[in-house]
Amino acid sequence: MTANMVEVFEKLEVQISDLYKEMSALSKKSPNEKINKFKLGFVNQLLSVSNGLLKENFKPLDNFDLFDEDDVPSNSDVVMVISQYISCLQKFKYDNVKQQKGGVWYWQVNDDDPIRTSRPEMKFTF
C-alpha cells in the first residue's frame, strides 16, 4: 500500500458513492432505460480506476472490466455493478487500515507514516 494508492482510494470512494446515489435515483424512475454515452464514459472511467486499484484480489467481477459503449447498459445494470464495486472497495479499505490507540484509524502505508482515515465499514469480519 502506498500513499498514492490511499489518495486514489479516497477520491474514488467519494466519486463512486455519489455516482451510485445518482444512478440509483435514475434506476428507481426508469430501471430499464439505457444510460446515455456521457454518463457511461464517466462510469467506465471510475470502474477503470477501481480495477487498477483493486486488482485481482479485490475486483468484484471476474469477467467484467468496463461496460461496452456499443451495447449501452440500463440504469439498473449500472447500479448493480457499482454496488459490487463499492462493497469491494470497502473490503479493500478494511484489509488495509488498522485501529490504533484512542480509536483512530490509519492506512498502513509501506515505507511511510500511517495516514489517518475514517473507520471502515465493519461488515467484513471474516
N, C-alpha and C positions, 0 to 999 in steps of 0.2 A: 504494500500500500504506500502510495506517495502523496505528498502534499498536493500535487497537481490533480491526482485522482479524487481527492477529497473535494477540491474546488469544482471539478466537473460534476461530481455527485450532487453537491449541494445546489448547484444551479439547475441541474436536471430534475432533481426531486421537486422543486417548486414548479418548473415548467410543465412537467408531465402530470402533476396533480391538478394544475389549472386546466390543462388540456382535457383531462378526464372529466372534470366538472362541466366544462363547455360541451363536450361530446355527449355526456350523459343527458344534459338538458335537451339537446337535439334529438337524441335517441328516444327520449320519452315522448316527444311530439311526433316524430316520424322515424321509427326504428328501421324501416326497410328502405328509406330514401338514401340514395348514393351521396357520398361525401363529395364536395367539389375539389377540383385539382389543386387549388391554392391551399386548402386545409390539408389535403393528402400530402402535399410536399412538406408541410410543417410536421405532420405526424411522422412521416418517414425520416425526417431529419432527427427528431427526438429518438426514434427507435434505433437509428444508426448509432447515435451517441451511446444509447443504452447498451447496444450489442457490444460496442467497443469496451465499455466499462465492465459489463457483466461477464463477458467471455463465455466459455463453455460451462464453467462451474455453476453459474447462476442464471444463465439465459433461460427464459421460461419455456420456449417452444423450440424443439429440436429442428424441425423442418421449416422454420419461418424466420425470415430476416426482416423483410420490408413488404409493404403492400405493393401489388403490381399496379402501376399507373394506367395500364391499358385495360385492366379489369377492376374498376373502381369499387371499393368495398362500401357496404352500407354503414350508416351511423352505428347500428348495434354491433356490427363486426368490429369496428374500431374500438368501441367501448370495451368489448370483451377482451381484445388483445391488450389494450392499455392497462386494464385491471390486472392482467397477469404480470405485466412488466412492473407495475407498482409493487405488487407483492414480492417479486424477486429483488427489486431494488431495496426493499425493506429488509429482506433476508441478508443481502449483501452488507447493509449497514449493521445489522445485528451481529454478524460474524466479524466485523472489523472495528467495533468500538468496545471499550471497557469502561466500567464504572470505577472511579477512584474515591478516595476518602472524601466525605462530605456530600456524596451522592452526585458528583459531577461526572459527566460522560465525556470521553475523549476518543478520537480516532487514533488507532495505533499505527503510526507512520514510521516507515523504515528510515533509519538514519536521520531523524529529525525529532524535534519536540512534539509530543502529542498535541493534537488540535482539538479544542473544545467543541462539543456539539450538543445537540438535544438528545434526550432519551430515545432510544429506538422503540419501535412498536414491540410489544412483548408477546406477540402471538407465536413467536418462534422459540419454543422452549425444548426442542428436541436435541 
